[in-house]
Amino acid sequence: MLFLGVDVGGTKTQAVLSDEQGNVLAVHRGKGANYQVVGKESAVRNLKDVIEGILNKAGKTREEIDFAFFGYAGADFDYEMKIVREILEKLGLEKFDFDNDGRTALRSGVFDDIGIMVSCGTGSISYASDGRRVNRIGGLSFSLGERLGSHYIASLVTSAVMRAKDGRDDWTTLVEEVEKEIGPVENLLRYDYEGGYTAELVKRVNQALFRCAEKGDAVSLRIFDEIVVEVKKIIDAHRKALNFTPPIKLILEGSFFKNAPSLLINMIESAVGKEYEVTIPEHDPVIGAVLFAMERSGLRVTEDLYNRLVRNYLREVKK
């Protein structure tokens, strides 16, 4: 049997082709295919390119795929789900399904699909499952309650720098570290008119935050505290909605958590307590799409199969 898992984002799309034993036949990365970012026509074209690319690598055809599953960024509401389905129907796949990419990130993090996933990447989203029900929190915007995401956190940093410079708030070593990375923060004003900070700028600002927090800067540590408090609020909300039996797996996903210093992760572990097993997966969320493809075709995912798939995937991407 052959399974295709695809993680669809705005800037990149990642695909994995696997058999029922968890052997990874090919991994392929292509352009982003979130229609909200690239448009519907480009989304179809980019997805076709990704599928063609991975099939060529594996020496397989579309007809040999038993099931394909897509974790799709931007698949949030019914009208968006309809658009995504229309896009996927144009790819020539006989059997496929999809869900929000946050859902596949949760599935990727645990073999039995029971746990809580908090993602802090460009934006943020959280999914949880107790094995019977699934709960979603966030994934929308700052104006609709988001208090995580690398862009949002970078804005906390640059705000702290500006307020320290003009005397409204406490002085912080972030001033020197951030401006060493990106120049005077006042120059960022132009990004407010050009559609927001760039990904590279956000990355450099947050790296300065990491360095200052590790050196004990009080303002940086307060920002870390805000992150920890938000993570705790998210998991507490999931606990109210679902029924978990400790120990509960807490999966921290996204580029911010994966690049964060151990100091922040230790702070989160301390805040959530011993009921939680905190993990930061080394593998990518696309594995969740492969697992869903397997399950949709009737295959039962055991812990051994899960571990073998993850191990083979990591071996493939490290080549």
C-alpha positions in Angstrom: 0.0 0.0 0.0 1.1 3.6 -0.7 0.2 6.7 1.3 0.8 10.3 0.5 1.0 12.9 3.3 1.1 16.6 2.4 1.6 19.6 4.7 0.4 22.7 2.9 1.6 26.2 4.0 1.8 29.7 2.6 5.5 29.6 1.8 6.3 25.9 1.4 4.6 22.6 0.8 6.1 19.3 2.1 5.2 15.8 1.0 6.0 12.3 2.2 5.3 9.0 0.4 5.3 5.9 2.6 4.2 2.3 2.5 2.2 0.4 5.2 5.3 -0.7 7.0 6.4 2.9 7.6 9.1 2.8 5.0 9.6 6.3 3.5 9.9 6.1 -0.3 10.4 9.8 -0.9 10.3 13.3 0.6 9.7 16.4 -1.4 9.4 20.1 -0.8 7.8 22.6 -3.1 6.2 26.1 -3.2 3.5 27.2 -0.8 -0.1 26.3 -1.8 -2.3 28.1 0.7 -4.8 29.7 -1.7 -5.2 32.7 0.6 -1.5 33.5 0.0 -0.8 32.4 -3.5 -4.3 32.3 -5.1 -6.4 29.3 -6.2 -4.8 28.8 -9.6 -1.2 28.9 -8.2 -2.3 26.6 -5.3 -3.5 23.9 -7.8 -0.3 24.3 -9.9 2.0 24.2 -7.0 0.3 21.1 -5.5 0.5 19.3 -8.8 4.2 20.1 -9.0 4.8 18.7 -5.5 2.9 15.5 -6.2 4.6 15.1 -9.6 8.0 15.7 -7.9 7.5 13.1 -5.1 6.1 10.5 -7.5 9.1 11.0 -9.8 11.5 10.5 -6.9 9.8 7.3 -5.8 9.2 6.0 -9.3 5.4 5.7 -8.7 2.2 6.9 -10.3 -0.9 8.6 -9.0 -2.9 5.5 -9.5 -0.7 3.6 -7.1 -1.5 5.9 -4.2 -4.1 4.2 -1.9 -4.9 7.4 0.1 -3.6 11.0 0.3 -4.1 13.3 3.2 -3.5 17.1 3.3 -2.8 19.2 6.3 -3.9 22.5 4.9 -3.1 25.9 6.4 -6.1 28.2 6.1 -8.7 25.5 6.2 -10.6 27.0 9.1 -14.2 27.7 8.3 -16.9 25.9 6.1 -16.5 28.3 3.2 -12.7 27.8 3.3 -13.1 24.0 3.5 -15.2 24.1 0.4 -12.6 26.0 -1.5 -9.8 23.7 -0.4 -11.8 20.6 -1.5 -12.4 22.2 -4.9 -8.6 22.7 -5.2 -7.8 19.2 -4.2 -10.3 17.7 -6.5 -8.3 19.0 -9.4 -5.2 17.0 -8.5 -6.2 13.7 -10.0 -6.2 11.7 -6.8 -8.8 8.9 -6.4 -8.9 8.9 -2.6 -8.0 11.9 -0.5 -9.1 13.9 2.5 -7.8 17.0 4.4 -8.0 19.0 7.6 -6.4 22.1 9.1 -2.6 21.8 9.4 -2.9 22.3 13.1 -4.8 19.1 13.4 -2.2 17.1 11.5 0.5 18.7 13.8 -1.3 17.1 16.8 -1.6 13.8 15.0 2.1 13.9 14.2 3.1 14.4 17.8 1.7 11.2 19.4 1.2 7.7 18.1 -2.3 7.3 19.6 -3.6 10.9 18.8 -4.2 11.6 22.5 -2.6 14.8 23.8 -2.4 18.6 23.5 -0.5 20.4 20.8 0.4 24.1 21.0 2.0 25.5 17.9 4.0 28.8 17.9 5.2 29.3 14.4 4.5 32.3 12.2 1.1 32.4 14.0 -0.3 30.1 16.6 -2.9 27.4 16.9 -3.7 24.6 19.3 -5.5 21.3 19.0 -6.2 18.6 21.6 -7.7 15.2 21.5 -8.7 12.8 24.3 -9.3 9.9 21.9 -13.0 10.6 21.6 -13.3 14.3 21.0 -11.2 17.0 19.4 -10.9 20.6 20.5 -9.4 23.6 18.7 -8.3 26.9 20.2 -7.0 29.8 18.2 -5.4 30.0 14.9 -7.1 33.2 13.9 -5.6 36.6 14.7 -4.5 39.0 17.4 -7.8 40.8 17.2 -9.5 37.5 17.8 -7.5 36.5 20.9 -4.1 35.2 19.7 -1.3 35.8 22.1 1.4 33.5 20.6 3.2 33.3 17.3 6.7 34.5 16.3 5.4 37.7 14.7 3.3 38.6 17.7 6.2 37.9 20.1 8.6 39.9 17.9 6.2 42.8 18.2 6.4 42.5 22.0 10.1 42.8 21.8 10.3 45.8 19.5 7.6 47.5 21.6 9.7 46.9 24.7 12.7 48.4 22.9 10.9 51.5 21.8 9.3 52.1 25.2 12.7 51.6 26.9 14.3 54.1 24.6 11.8 56.9 25.2 11.6 56.3 28.9 8.0 54.9 29.2 9.2 51.5 30.5 12.3 49.9 32.2 15.6 49.9 30.3 16.5 46.5 28.8 19.5 45.0 27.1 17.1 44.2 24.2 17.7 47.7 23.0 21.4 47.0 22.1 20.8 43.4 21.0 17.8 44.1 18.8 19.3 47.2 17.2 22.5 45.3 16.6 20.5 42.9 14.5 18.1 45.2 12.6 19.1 48.8 13.2 17.1 51.5 14.9 13.6 50.1 15.7 12.0 53.4 14.6 12.8 52.3 11.0 10.3 49.4 11.5 7.5 51.9 11.1 7.5 51.5 7.4 6.6 47.8 7.8 3.3 48.9 9.3 2.5 50.3 5.9 4.0 47.5 3.8 2.1 44.6 5.3 4.1 43.6 8.4 7.5 42.4 9.4 9.4 40.0 7.2 10.1 36.5 8.3 13.9 37.1 8.5 13.4 40.3 10.6 11.1 38.4 13.0 13.7 35.6 13.3 16.5 38.0 14.2 14.4 39.9 16.7 13.4 36.7 18.5 17.0 35.5 18.5 17.9 38.7 20.4 15.1 37.9 22.8 16.5 34.4 23.4 20.0 35.8 24.1 18.8 38.5 26.5 16.6 36.1 28.4 19.4 33.6 28.9 21.5 36.5 30.3 18.8 37.3 32.8 17.4 40.5 31.3 14.2 41.3 33.3 12.2 42.6 30.4 13.0 39.6 28.2 12.1 37.3 31.1 8.7 39.1 31.4 8.1 38.3 27.8 8.9 34.7 28.4 6.5 34.8 31.4 3.8 36.0 29.0 4.4 33.1 26.7 4.3 30.6 29.5 1.1 32.1 30.9 -0.6 31.8 27.5 0.5 28.2 27.0 -1.0 27.4 30.5 -4.2 29.2 29.6 -4.5 27.2 26.4 -4.0 23.8 28.0 -6.3 24.7 30.9 -9.0 25.5 28.4 -8.5 22.2 26.7 -8.8 20.4 30.0 -12.2 22.0 30.6 -13.4 20.8 27.2 -12.0 17.3 27.1 -11.4 14.4 29.5 -7.7 13.5 29.9 -6.1 10.9 32.2 -2.5 12.0 33.3 0.2 11.8 32.2 -0.8 14.1 29.3 1.4 14.6 26.3 2.0 18.3 25.6 3.5 18.8 22.2 5.2 22.1 21.5 5.3 22.7 17.7 6.4 25.5 15.5 9.7 27.3 14.7 9.6 29.5 17.8 9.5 26.6 20.2 12.0 24.5 18.2 14.5 27.4 18.2 13.8 28.5 21.8 16.4 28.0 24.6 15.9 25.3 27.1 15.2 28.1 29.7 11.8 28.8 28.1 10.9 25.1 27.8 11.9 24.5 31.4 9.7 27.4 32.4 6.8 25.9 30.6 7.4 22.5 32.2 7.5 24.0 35.6 4.3 25.9 35.0 2.2 23.0 33.7 3.4 20.6 36.4 4.0 16.9 36.6 0.8 15.9 34.9 2.3 16.7 31.6 5.0 15.2 29.4 6.4 18.0 27.3 7.9 17.1 24.0 9.2 19.1 21.0 9.1 16.7 18.0 12.3 16.5 15.9 10.2 15.5 12.9 7.8 17.7 10.9 4.0 17.8 11.1 3.7 16.3 7.7 4.1 12.9 9.4 0.6 13.5 10.8 -0.8 13.7 7.3 0.8 10.3 6.5 -0.7 8.8 9.6 -4.2 10.1 8.7 -3.8 8.7 5.2 -3.0 5.3 6.7 -5.9 5.4 9.1 -8.4 6.6 6.4 -7.5 3.6 4.4 -8.3 1.3 7.3 -4.7 0.7 8.6 -4.3 0.6 12.4 -1.3 2.8 13.5 0.6 1.0 16.3 3.3 2.6 18.4 5.9 0.5 16.5 4.6 1.7 13.1 4.6 5.3 14.3 8.2 5.1 15.6 9.4 3.4 12.5 7.8 6.0 10.2 9.3 8.8 12.2 12.7 7.2 12.3 12.7 6.5 8.5 11.5 10.1 7.8 14.3 11.6 9.9 16.9 9.4 8.2 15.6 10.5 4.8 15.6 14.2 5.5 19.1 14.1 7.0 20.6 12.6 3.8 
